Amino acid sequence: MADDHTRTEKDRQLDEVRRDHDGAHLTTDQGVKVDHTDDSLKAGERGPTLIEDFHFREKLTHFDHERIPERIVHPRGSGAHGVFECYEDLHELTRAHVFGAAGRQTPVFVRFSTVVGFRGSADTVRDVRGFATKFYTEEGNWDLVGNNMPVFFIQDAIKFPDLVHSIKPEQHHQMPQASAAHDTFWDFASLTPESTHTLLWVTSPRGVPRSYRMMEGFGVHTFRFVNAAGEATFVKFHWRPLLGTHSLVWDETQKIAGKDPDFNRRDLWEAIEQGNHPVWELAVQLVPQADEHAFDFDLLDPTKIIPEEEVPLRPIGKMTLNRNPDNFFAETEQVAFHPGNVVPGIDFTNDPLLQGRLFSYLDTQLIRLGGPNFAQIPINRPVAEVHHHQREGYGQHRIDRGRGSYFPSSLGGAEVATPEQGAYHHYEERVEGAKIRARSDSFDDHYSQATLFWNSMSDWEQQHIIDAFRFELGKVDTMHVRERMVDNLNHVDHRLAVEVAEGIGVAPPERPATDNHGRRSPALSQASQPSSVATRKVAVLAADGVDRSSLQPVLDHLAGAGATCEIVAPTDGSLRCAGDGEPLPVDRAMNTMASVLYDAVLVAGGDDSVEGVRSKGELANWPLEAFKHAKPIAAIGSGVALLHELSLPGVELAGAEGGFVDDAGVVTLVGGGADELSTFASAFADAIAAHRHFDRPLALVRA
Ligand code: HDE
């Protein structure tokens, strides 16, 4: 629970419904105490169960009804509470109270998710991630329901069921789970060229985030800020993690999916429990209403970004997630987001994808949460007061008083307010046109920004994209689907199309479909993201005989920088240190963990310890696997010999004669005193902060 001084109005509201049960007597739903819950009431010890056993019936009936429909998209998610703090008074842009004063704090609840996999699927699949934030503002709830990618697959919401049906497991055999790598998805995608830009994002490292804490968020659509005078400004919302945007590599994601399917959920939970509260900055791109047509794309087209080089990001606040939910179902599962939940000062545009979403979310909550009163569920309740004329329906929890439930009324009840009194007033956009099922020509360019994204990637990001297409399309059985997709990619970049084609047995296109325009947007690459050693997890491989004197200063240095080091040993318990034989507690037995669950691997010194690690083939393999995944690796003293045996290609290690070497994220030290250990520790910390080391031969770190 948040400390008293950080408690928000929402926390206080939730207090009213929190219940602790430790030490209490078990009761029925009616509050009657129960003396026995291990046997049903029977007619004789070996007789039939009696229908009058109200406790049995209630227990089983409740159990039978414990599932609610999972979300059709984004079923697998993880949530957290937090607070948003505004940097400055933005009243000239928007009348939203949340942005009305520097330092103003607003409670939030955030739910991160994958899109495609069912509720129990693995976290680390290749997918878009949801990033949905509910702001409990004093003027009502504002939901910013975004993704970790700034663009979407389709331009009109009417295509959403087609998109989702194509990517979900196939109709006849319900395979594959949580994966786009199958025929129906790529059939649809290859026939839907507007999806190309988003496909590049999904196949890039953004599709496999290291952590929810290291992921950007985007509102995707162009929204409007509206000030008290009714003047509007177009706005795009961006969440930027202070820890930087970082990703896994593909081989690693697949192994994690087996070793710890809850990898991202656990990471978020543990970070918050440890007080490592993740922080994102909210930034906006602002476009004056008059510049609506100033770009070479349509601001209403959700398959387009506004390049940051054209319209810079303006940071307007920061969000800190500081409390885990008390109960997953009550909070994370029942939270109901809706892009239509806006407050005065925030308005929509005619983006046809957004317009469709404004219908879909309310509709889906009705079936998922069983009726129209879901806004009364504690996690969904606004902190603003609610007064309306809706009294009935399933799950009514309030006792609304008064005689009528209508307006106008001369017999009492809630009255409408004016905008000056805080009422929502829709932006008065002028609209005219014929009724027509058609798309604007301004939505026609499906490739320029895909090319812009491709051009902006570093070598290792481009390689990730090529490998991803080879994997995804390599799982497609229908040859003409592979071919059509290569043809689409040939409109993005010729080399991309050729390299993908060569990997999947398709004849490479002979010439580009269009010339690459050569433009870049450096902000799109993850190559120069902020990064830090803070909250990174380091596996320290050790066994009996570990040399604590050389290890401890390194552990202290890393802990001081905010990393979490875990001693991983052949068995649980504690290790005998070399020399004094003092015990060193083991954090994890090797059979419960894996190299892929850590950011870095350190082989501790001590001849016996290294022999203990070496004798466990599996454990000795950890540095090799970490090397393949471009992770930092370090070894002290006799630990370096183990790395020599693994003959990590293309890097230099400290030799038997001693010394310190730091090469492509592999840091080794043989011999030396306190000064050398200190240099070693800070070099290892820097290597961890760099996240991954793609300066190793790329062929080795590829999937
Ligand atoms: Fe969603 N989306 N979506 N979506 N979406 C849902 O609402 C929908 C889209 C997003 O953690 C559903 O409550 C349509 C874009 C997130 O609870 C549903 C279209 C973006 C979440 C729905 C889109 C999103 C959802 C399913 C095309 C990024 C999870 C359950 C027009 C800007 C929220 C639910 C959570 C969930 C409809 C496209 C983000 C069915 C019709 C674009 C983060 O209503």
Residues whose N, C-alpha, C, O or C-beta is under 5 A from the ligand:
A	BS01	HDE	R71 I72 V73 H74 G77 R111 S113 G130 F131 A132 V145 G146 N147 F152 A157 F160 F218 G219 V220 V335 F337 L353 G356 R357 S360 Y361 T364
